[in-house]
Amino acid sequence: MDDSFPVNHADYGRLQFFVSRKVLVTGASGLIGSYAVKILREVGAVVTALVHSRPPNDFTKMAHEIEEEDLMRPYNLRDVLKGHSVVVSCAGITGGVALPKQDPVSYVGPASVMVMNTLHAAHLAGVERIGWLSSTTVYPPLDRPVREEDTYLTNELYPLYRGIGKSKRFLE
């Protein structure tokens, strides 16, 4: 795996909040989650990587600790979260474009349940802060650069991503 992630290390000053904090990253063996582990380690966080079905990659293995847990089971997650002050929620359902073409709402239930279970378990464990990554699927197709305020336009979402886009909007 290429470890030359294009991050301006000068921007790490903005991440001083995470120094020495115990941070759990869900979805830590995925593309975004594994990079979150790498960056958090580089800024001095004490990182726990939470994985499920995908094996840890090189960035995931940078974590101080790797836990395996199914986010569909919230009561087990509560124990894993104890002692963490921050959760960075990167877990999701993967399947590429083929999955929503075959089953347009396939992402909706599992993706929503994982986020809700993480939020609930974090609350029960006394986690101070949680960061959750949404998705570009919450934006409608536009003929100009997208702005954050475009998320809640009444325009319809791109048809292929309507299911997951609407669920992400709901979770936000």
N, C-alpha and C positions, 0 to 999 in steps of 0.2 A: 504494500500500500504506500502511496506517495504521501510523505509527511510534510510536503511543502504547501500546506493549505494557505491560500492567498489572504492572509490576515495581516493587517498593518499592526505590528506589535506595539506601536505607539498608542494605539487604541486600547491596549490592555489596561491603561491607567483608569479607564472607565469601569473596569471590572474589579477594582480594588475591594469592593464590597464582598467578594467571594473569598478573599485571602483568609486562610485558616478555617473557613466555615465548612461544616460537613454537608455536602451536597449529594443528593441522589439523582441520577439521570435515568429516566425510564426510556426504553427503546434504545439502549446504549450500544447495541450491536448494529443498528441501522445507520444509514448514511449520515443523517443530521445528528442523531444521538451520539455516534462515535466521535464526531468532530467536537461536539459539546464536551465530551469527556476530555479530549485532548486539550482544548482551550482552557477548561477549568483547572486541569492539572498544571498547565503552564503558568497560570496566574496564582497558583498556590492554594487552591481549594483541596479539601480532603474529599475525594470522590468515591462514591459507590456507584457502580454500573449495574443497572438492573436489565437483565436479558430474559428472553423467553425461548422462542423457537429458532432464532438465528444464532449461530455460534459467534463468540466474541472475535472481533478482528483486531488488528494491531493497535488501533487507537483505543478500542474498548479495553484492551489489556493494560493500558496505561493507568487505569483506575487503581486506587488503593485496594479496593475490594470489588469482587464481582458476585452478585446474587442472582439466582434464577427464580423467577416468580411469574405467575400468570395473572395479569391485571384484570382478568375476568373474575378473580376470586379475591374480593376486597379484604376479607378478614385475615388472610395470610400477609397481605401487603402492609397492614397496620404494624405488624411486628418488625418488618424490614425497615419501615420509616422511623421507628423510634430512635431518637438521638440526632436526627438530621434537622438542620435548621432551614434548608432550602430543597425544593424539588424542582427539577427542570424536566418537564413532561414532553418527551419526544416520541413516545410510542404511537404506533398506528398500524393500520392494516396495509399490507402491500399486495400488489397484484397487477400493477401497471394499468394500461388502457384496456386490456382485454377483459378484466374483471367487470368494470362497470358497463361495458358493452354487452356482456353476457347477462349480468344481473345488476341493474342500475342502483339498487339500494343495498348491495352487498357490503359496502363499507359502513353504512349508517349505524346499524345496531352495535356491532362490535367496537367501532371506533368511539362511539358515544359512551358506551358502557365503560371502556377503559379509562376515559377521562373522568367520568363521574366517580368511578371507584377510586381513582387516584386522589381526586379532590376530597372525597369523604374520608379516606384513610389518612390523608395528610392532616385533616382537621382533627381526627381522633388522636393522632400521634403528637399533636401540638406543633406541627411544622409552622415556622414563622412566615415563609414566603413560598409561593409556587409560581413558576413560569411555565406557560403552556404555548406550544407552537400551533398556530392555526394552519391555514392552507391558502394557496392562491386560488383554490376552487371557490372561495367566497366572493370573488369578483366577477362581475358580468363581463362578457367580451366587449371590448371597447376599441375604438380606432385612434386612441391616444394613450399616452402613458397613464397607468393606473395610480390613483391616489387612495390613501386609506379611507377617506370619506366615501369612496365609490363602493365600499363594502355593502352599505345599506341602501343602495339605490333600489328603486322598485323594478328596475330592469331584470329580466330573467337571467338566470345563470346559464353558462354554456351547457347545452343539453346533456352532454356526456357526463358532466359532473354535478348535475342538479342534486342528486341524493346526498352525496358527501358535502357538497357546498352548503346546502340548507342545514345539515346537521352541525357543521362547523359554525355557521352563523348563530344557530341556537346556543351552542356551547359558549360562544363568546358573550 
